[in-house]
């Protein structure tokens, strides 16, 4: 027994062909726009053609990761509107196929594509995107790799009442500058360690050339100078302090989960990463949700046509991405709950899609 019948296969062939054309066309358009923007850098820094081609190979993958739901939206509009204009949708209905049955294979394929989009975003795209950023920063913009190895103004909590600061840290040499460690008990300062440097050697942290000051309950103070002092309280590894290249939404699922756990342990901010963690699940589902909106609209032959479909797709995409960014920003600023920031837009569009399906002519 085949999963899709012949008529379903016919619908899917139109849909997938449209998806391929839309993806290639929009991917190429986005690449050209970016190429025009970066052309001065290519010329000023004498970037080799092979480097440019490699960069845009990865850039094409970035465009797919970021805009795939838009590609699905336009493909659904184009394919169904073309069938409607040729009265093939009307013929299918005359043969007993309801709009629900016509939509079913496209919706199921969109669900499969959503799963593929999620897998691509989490297990293929992150490594490729890191390489894209490396090419952009070091081979096109000619930025110093040394500057990316240095992290500035670090503050980490070891445990409640105990934290340390660093003015800067070199993630390649495992060396920090201007180290300060603070220990408190019941909100009273009990110990301060200051050092010119801190080094990570033999799997332990060692403060170099500093002073240790200890405070008693009677407000007495003792201090001693040291050439080196092991700091066993710090459990962070040098890689924990490394600057990550790219934005939180460019991180993989494993990376962002690890980062959230690290920030919980060390007392750093992680609300943006929590929002993006939820978005990693909600965003790929957009591809399936928009199908419920597009098919009822495009199935009406009076609304068909490439120009109308493109305009409709552009409006839907604009509304979606504006609302998406508004909710994301509200989630970042903790004005709304994390789950609401990630799922509210999809919930609204799902409701609109279901209403469109129920109210459309069957």
N, C-alpha and C positions, 0 to 999 in steps of 0.2 A: 504493500500500500504506500503510495507516494504521499509526501507531506502536503504538496500543493497540487491541485488539479490543473488541467490545461489552461482554463480561463485565469486561474490564479497566477500561473506561470507567465501568461501574457501580460497581466497587470504588473507583475514584478519586473518583467523585462523592460517595460516602459519606465518604471520607477528607477531601477538600478542604472539604466542607460542615462537617464536624466541626471541621476546623482553623480555619475562619472563625469559627465559633461560639465555640470555645475561646479564640481570640485576642481577640475582642471582649470576651468575658466577663471573662477574666483581666486584660486591659488595663484595663478599666473598674474592676475591683476594686482593682488596684494604684493607679490614679489616685485613687480615693476614699480609700484609706488614706493616700496622700501628702497629699491635700487636707485631711484631718482634722488631720494633723501640722502643716501649714503655715497652718492657719486663723488662729491668733493673729497671725502675721506679716502676713497679708492685711488683718486688721482694724486692727492697730496702725499699719501704714504706709499705710493707705488706698489699697491697690493697685487700679487700675481693672479693671473686668471684662474689658475687651479684653486687658489684659496677662495676666490669669489664664488666659484662653482660649488665648492664644498660647503661654504657658508649658506648658500641658498638652497642646497639640498636639505640641510637641517632646518632652514627657515620655512621651507614648504611643510615640513612635519609640524612645526610650531603653529602654522596657520590652520592645519587640520585639527590639532588639539584644541585650539581656541574657538574655531568657528564651525565645527562640524555640525552642530544643531541647525545653524543657518543653512548649510548646504542641504541637509535633509529637508528642511522647510521648503526651500525653493524647488528641490527635486519633486516633492510631493505636489506642489502647486503646478509645476510645468507639466508633469506626466498626466495628471488627472485632467487638467484643463485642456490639453491636447486631445485626449480621448473624448472629452465632453464636446469640444468643437466639431469633432467628426461624428458626433451622435452615437458613439460606441457605448458610452455610459447609459444613454437612453435605451439602446438595444439590449444591454445587459439587464436593465430593469424590466424591459418587456418580456424577457425570458425567465422572469421570476427571481432575479437577483436583487435583493434589497441593498440599500446604501450601506447597511451594516456589514453585509457579506462582501460587498466590493471593498470596503475599507479594511476588512479583517486581514488579508494577506500583507497589505502595505504596513498596517500597524504592527503585525507580528515581525515583519522584517525590520521595522524601525526599532523594535525592542531588542532584536538580535544585534543591530548596529549600535544601540546604546551600550550593550554589554561589551562589544568590541571596542567602542570608544573608551569605556572605563578601563579596560585592560591596556589599551594603548597608552592612555594618560599615565597609568601607574607603573607600568613595567617596561615600556619602550621609550616613551617620550623623555623622561627625566635625564637619562644618560645622554641622549642625543642633544637635548637642550643645553646641558652643561658644556658639551663640545661647541655648540653654536655660540654660547656666551664667551667661551675662551677665544674663539676665532675673532669675535667682534671686539673684545677688549684688548687682546694682546697682538693680534696679527693685522687687524684693520685700523683700530684706533691707536695702536702702538703704546698702550699703557704699560706701566712697569709692573711686572709680576711681583716684585718685592712689596709694592704698595698694597697689593691684595693679600699679602701674607701677614700684614700688620693690622691688628684689631685695636681700636682705641676706646678708652673710657668704659672699662668692664666693671660691673658690680654683680657679685654673686652671693647669694645666701647659702651658708653651709647648713645651718639649722636655725630654729627660732632664736633670735638674739645673737647670732654669730654670723658674720659676713666678712667678705674681703673685697678690696678694690684694686684695680690696676690702671695705670695711665695708658699703657699700651702693651700689646703682647704679640710677639713674632711667632706665628704658628709653624714656621719651618725650622727655626732655631730652638723652639721651645724655651724662649726667654721673655720675661716680663719686666717692665720698668715701673718704678715708683709703686711698690707694693705696700698695702696697709691691711692688717687683720684686726678685727674688733671682736672681743668676747664680752658678753654681758650676762648678768645673773639677776633676775627679778628687776629688770630695767636699770640696773646699776652697772656701769662700766667696770670691768674687772681686769681687762688686759688689752693692750695695744701692741702690735708688732709692726714696725715700719722698716722698710729695707729699700735700698737703691734698685735691687734686682731680685727676681725670683726665677729659678731654673727648674726644669723637669728633667731629672737624671735618675737612672736606675729605678724607674717606676715610682718615684717619690718627688715631692716638691721641696725645694730647698731655698730659703731666703738668704741673700748674700749682702753683707756690709750693712748692718742695721742695728736697731735698738729695740729691746723688749721692755715694756713698762707694765708693771702689775700694781693694782690698787686694792688695798685692804678695806674691810668694812669700817674701820676707824678713819678712813680717808687718807691713810698712809700710802706712800708711793715708793716702789722699788724699781730700779731699772738696771739693765746690763747691756753692754754693747757686745756684738758678736760678728765674727767673720762669716760664719754660715750657721744656719739653724733649720733643721728639718721641720716641716709643717705637715704633720700627719692628718690634720683635720680636713684638708681639702681632698675630696674624692674625685673632682673633675679631672678629666684627661685633656691634654692639649687640643685634641680634635673637638672637644666640647666647646672650646672657646673660639674655634675657627669661624670666620665670617662665611656664611653661605652665599654663593653667587645666585642671583636671581631672586624673584619674589616668592612669598609663601605659596602662592598657587602654582609655582613651577616645581615644587618639591613633590617627591613621590609619597605614597601613602605611608610607607615605612619611615621615611625621613621625617615627615611632619609629625607622626606619632611619637617617634624618638625625641624630637625637639620639644614637644609638649611635655613629655615625661621629664626631660631635663629641666625645663623651666619650672615645673612644679616642685622639683627637688631643690633647685637653687634659688627660687624666689623671683625669677625673671618674668616679664610679661609674656603672655601667650594667648590672649583673647583672639587676635587675628588668626593665629594658627588653628584655634578651635573652630572658628567660622569656616575657614578654608577646608578643614577636615570634613565637615558636613557637606560643603559644596562639592567635594570630590565624588560624593554619592548622588547628589541631587542634579548636578549639571548635565551629566550624560543622559539622564532620563528625559531631558528636554526634547531630544530627538524624537522620542515616541509621542510625547504630549502634543507637539505642534502638528503631528499628522491628524489628530482628531479635530483640529481647527481648520486645517488646510483642505482636507478632502471634501467636506460638505460645501465649502465655498467654491472650490474649483469644479465640483461636479455639476454645477448649474451652467449650461452652455451659454447663457446670456452673459455670464461673468467671465467666460473663458478668454484665452489669448495670452501671448507671452508678455506683452506690455502690462496688462492688468495683473497677471500673476506676479511679475517682478515688483510692481508697485505695492501689491498687497503683502508680499513677502518682506519688502523693505520696511513697511509700516509695522508689521508684527515684530520683526527683529528689533527695530528701533525701540518700540515700547518695552519689549522684553529686556533688552540690555540696559535701558535707562532704569527700569524698576529693579533689575538685578543689582546694579551698582548702588542705587539708593539703599536697598536693604542690606547690602554688604557693608556699606559705610556705617549704617546705623548699628549693625552688629559689631563692627570694629570699635565703635564708641560706647558700646554696652547700653545703648538706648533701648534695644529690644533683645529678647533671648536669642541665644546662638541658633537653636533649631529653627526659630521663626525666620531669622535672617536668611537661612540657607534654603528653606523649603516653602516659604510663603508665596513667592512668585510662581513656582511650579504648581502650587495648589490652586492659585487663581487661574492660571492658564488651563489646568486640567478641568476646572469647573466650567470655564468658557468652552472648552472643547466638547465636553459632555453635553452641554446645553445646545451647542451647534449641531451635534449629531442627533439629538432628540427632536429638535425643531425643524431640521432640514426635511425637504421632500424626499420620501423614501422611494 
